[in-house]
Amino acid sequence: MKNRQGELQPGAVVKMKKPHPCGSNSWELIRMGMDVKIKCLNCGRMVSFKRKKFEKALREILDREGD
């Protein structure tokens, strides 16, 4: 798997493998560090992951802030 660390920064919109129970799988990256915090773009719920688990569940980067 390609290292995407340089591409991921707060404000990026990412797509996860599994959808949130509200039906959306688009998330905004809020915090990136040892733990990762993401916010559902449909319902606003925030979820925290360990970085390794987040990278495994990440499908693609949809948009980056400033693009």
N, C-alpha and C positions, 0 to 999 in steps of 0.2 A: 504494500500500500504506500502510495506516495505521501511524503510528509507535507501536510497542509498547514503547519504551524504558522508560516509566514503569511498565509492568505487569511487566516482567521483572526479577527479582531472585533471588539465590541461594535455593534451596529450592523454586523453582517447578518444576512438572512440565509438560514440553512434549512435543508430538507432532511428529516430523519427517516429511518427505515420503517418504523412503526408509527401509525397515526395516533394522535392524542384522542382520548375518549370523546372529545367534542367533534371529531371528524377531520381536523386539520393536521397536516404534517409539516407546516411551515412555521419556523421559529426564528425569533430575533436573538442573537447572541448578546447577552448582557454583561457577563464577566468571563474572562478567560485566565485561568491560572492552574493551580493544582486541582481545583474544583472548577467546574464550568456551570454557569447559570444561564438558562435560556427561558424565553418568554413566548408563549403561544400567541400567534398573531390573530387567532380567531376569538379566543375567550379571555386572554390576558393572564392565564395561570403561569406561574413561574416554577421551574423545576431545576434541581441541582443534580449534577452527575460528577463522579470522579472522572478525571480527564481521559483515562484509558477507556472507560466504558463509553464515554461520549464519542470518542474517535471511532470506536467499533460500531456504534449505532448511527453515525453520520452517513448519509447517502450522498449528498452533494451540496455545494455552496451555490445558492440561487443568485445572490446579489451581495455586493460589498458596498459599504458606505462610501460615497464619493464617486461611484461609477455612474 
